[in-house]
Amino acid sequence: MDKLLFSSIESLERTLIIGLMAYLVLVIQLRISGKRTLSKMNSFDFIVTIALGSTLATVLLSKDVPLLDGIAAFALLIFLQYVITWGSVRSKKLSSLVKATPTLLLYQGTFLWDAMKTERITREEILAAIRSKGIGTVEEVGAVILETEGSISVIRELADGKESSVLQDVEKPAR
């Protein structure tokens, strides 16, 4: 029962020292890896973030994992994230495997219910996004897009009669 709250001063010291060192190394590695590592998350970025957190927790709390092993794991995860993002910028095929496609949810004032259902987005969420842009009516909206990282973009108006260039990579429902 005593070990439930406190096992030893050495264990506590190890946790504090290893925790501080691992945290500092992780911050330094993330700064070196660039802004893309910490950008808005798509599913791949989310997985890397969870893996980094899990690795940090394991290094902090497991006496069986030396600090250097944890640092190597941080470096490997950040390197893999860098390689994947570097490759996805240069390859559409890799990019489509790693990132989702933006989805059109509302077009020229009309809700696209099938797309909303597929993406699990409610009418109320779309209305909130429209209101946040200071737009008073749905009819004033050219398009609402669910972006790859989950944010909702609202475009006030689109050019009449021609396909808008900002919608070229957006998944559009069949008409």
C-alpha positions as CSV (number, residue, x, y, z in Angstrom):
1,M,0.0,0.0,0.0
2,D,2.9,2.4,0.7
3,K,4.2,2.0,-2.9
4,L,0.9,3.2,-4.2
5,L,1.7,6.9,-3.4
6,F,5.5,6.8,-3.1
7,S,8.1,4.1,-3.9
8,S,11.4,5.9,-3.3
9,I,13.2,9.2,-3.5
10,E,15.4,7.7,-6.3
11,S,12.3,6.9,-8.4
12,L,11.0,10.4,-8.0
13,E,14.4,11.9,-8.8
14,R,14.7,9.7,-11.9
15,T,11.2,10.8,-13.1
16,L,12.0,14.5,-12.6
17,I,15.4,14.4,-14.2
18,I,14.5,12.1,-17.1
19,G,11.2,14.0,-17.6
20,L,13.0,17.4,-17.8
21,M,15.7,16.0,-20.2
22,A,13.2,14.2,-22.4
23,Y,11.0,17.2,-22.6
24,L,13.8,19.6,-23.5
25,V,15.1,17.2,-26.2
26,L,11.6,16.8,-27.6
27,V,11.1,20.6,-27.8
28,I,14.5,21.0,-29.5
29,Q,13.8,18.3,-32.0
30,L,10.4,19.7,-32.8
31,R,11.9,23.2,-33.3
32,I,14.6,21.8,-35.6
33,S,12.0,19.8,-37.6
34,G,10.2,22.9,-38.7
35,K,6.7,24.4,-38.5
36,R,5.1,21.6,-40.6
37,T,5.5,19.2,-37.7
38,L,3.3,21.3,-35.5
39,S,0.7,22.4,-38.2
40,K,-3.0,21.8,-38.0
41,M,-3.3,18.1,-37.9
42,N,-4.5,15.7,-40.5
43,S,-4.9,12.0,-39.5
44,F,-1.2,11.3,-40.1
45,D,-0.1,14.2,-38.0
46,F,-2.5,13.2,-35.2
47,I,-0.9,9.7,-35.1
48,V,2.6,11.1,-34.9
49,T,1.5,13.5,-32.1
50,I,-0.1,10.6,-30.1
51,A,3.0,8.5,-30.7
52,L,5.3,11.3,-29.5
53,G,3.2,11.7,-26.3
54,S,3.1,8.0,-25.7
55,T,6.9,7.8,-26.1
56,L,7.4,10.7,-23.7
57,A,5.1,9.0,-21.1
58,T,7.0,5.7,-21.5
59,V,10.4,7.4,-21.1
60,L,9.1,9.3,-18.1
61,L,7.6,6.4,-16.2
62,S,9.3,3.2,-17.3
63,K,12.6,2.5,-15.7
64,D,13.2,-0.1,-18.4
65,V,13.5,2.5,-21.2
66,P,16.7,4.5,-21.1
67,L,16.6,8.2,-22.0
68,L,18.8,7.7,-25.1
69,D,16.2,5.1,-26.4
70,G,13.5,7.6,-25.9
71,I,15.5,10.3,-27.7
72,A,16.1,7.9,-30.6
73,A,12.3,7.2,-30.7
74,F,11.5,10.9,-30.8
75,A,14.0,11.4,-33.6
76,L,12.7,8.4,-35.6
77,L,9.0,9.6,-35.3
78,I,9.9,13.2,-36.3
79,F,12.2,12.0,-39.2
80,L,9.4,9.7,-40.5
81,Q,6.9,12.6,-40.3
82,Y,9.4,14.8,-42.2
83,V,9.9,12.1,-44.9
84,I,6.2,11.6,-45.3
85,T,5.4,15.3,-45.6
86,W,8.4,15.9,-47.9
87,G,7.2,13.1,-50.1
88,S,3.6,14.1,-50.0
89,V,4.5,17.6,-51.3
90,R,6.2,16.0,-54.2
91,S,3.9,13.1,-55.0
92,K,0.1,13.4,-55.4
93,K,-0.3,9.6,-54.9
94,L,1.5,9.8,-51.5
95,S,-0.4,12.9,-50.6
96,S,-3.7,11.3,-51.3
97,L,-2.7,8.3,-49.0
98,V,-1.7,10.6,-46.2
99,K,-4.2,13.4,-46.4
100,A,-8.0,13.5,-46.9
101,T,-9.6,15.5,-49.7
102,P,-11.5,18.7,-48.8
103,T,-15.2,18.2,-49.2
104,L,-17.9,20.7,-50.4
105,L,-20.7,20.9,-47.9
106,L,-22.7,23.8,-49.2
107,Y,-22.7,25.3,-52.7
108,Q,-24.3,28.5,-53.9
109,G,-26.6,28.6,-50.8
110,T,-27.7,24.9,-51.0
111,F,-26.8,22.4,-48.4
112,L,-25.2,19.2,-49.8
113,W,-26.9,16.7,-47.5
114,D,-25.2,13.5,-48.7
115,A,-21.7,15.1,-48.2
116,M,-22.7,16.4,-44.8
117,K,-23.9,13.0,-43.8
118,T,-20.8,11.3,-45.1
119,E,-18.6,13.8,-43.2
120,R,-20.8,13.8,-40.1
121,I,-21.3,17.6,-40.2
122,T,-24.5,19.1,-39.0
123,R,-26.4,22.0,-40.5
124,E,-25.9,23.8,-37.2
125,E,-22.1,23.5,-37.5
126,I,-22.2,25.0,-41.0
127,L,-24.5,27.8,-39.8
128,A,-22.0,28.5,-36.9
129,A,-19.1,28.7,-39.4
130,I,-21.1,31.1,-41.6
131,R,-22.1,33.3,-38.6
132,S,-18.4,33.4,-37.5
133,K,-17.6,35.1,-40.9
134,G,-20.3,37.7,-40.3
135,I,-22.5,36.5,-43.0
136,G,-26.3,37.0,-42.4
137,T,-27.9,34.5,-44.8
138,V,-27.0,31.1,-46.3
139,E,-28.0,32.5,-49.7
140,E,-25.0,34.9,-49.5
141,V,-22.6,31.9,-49.3
142,G,-20.8,30.7,-52.4
143,A,-19.3,27.6,-50.7
144,V,-18.6,25.9,-47.4
145,I,-15.8,23.4,-47.4
146,L,-14.7,20.8,-44.8
147,E,-10.9,21.1,-45.0
148,T,-8.4,18.2,-44.7
149,E,-7.6,18.9,-41.1
150,G,-11.2,19.3,-40.0
151,S,-11.7,23.1,-40.1
152,I,-14.6,24.6,-42.0
153,S,-13.9,27.3,-44.7
154,V,-16.6,29.7,-45.8
155,I,-16.4,31.5,-49.2
156,R,-18.7,34.4,-49.5
157,E,-19.2,34.4,-53.3
158,L,-18.0,32.6,-56.4
159,A,-17.8,33.8,-59.9
160,D,-21.0,33.2,-61.8
161,G,-21.1,30.5,-64.4
162,K,-17.5,29.2,-64.1
163,E,-15.7,26.8,-61.8
164,S,-13.9,28.6,-59.0
165,S,-10.1,28.0,-58.9
166,V,-10.3,27.7,-55.1
167,L,-12.5,24.6,-55.4
168,Q,-10.3,22.7,-57.8
169,D,-9.1,20.2,-55.2
170,V,-12.4,19.9,-53.4
171,E,-14.4,16.7,-53.5
172,K,-17.8,17.6,-55.1
173,P,-20.8,15.4,-54.9
174,A,-22.3,14.0,-58.1
175,R,-25.1,16.2,-59.4
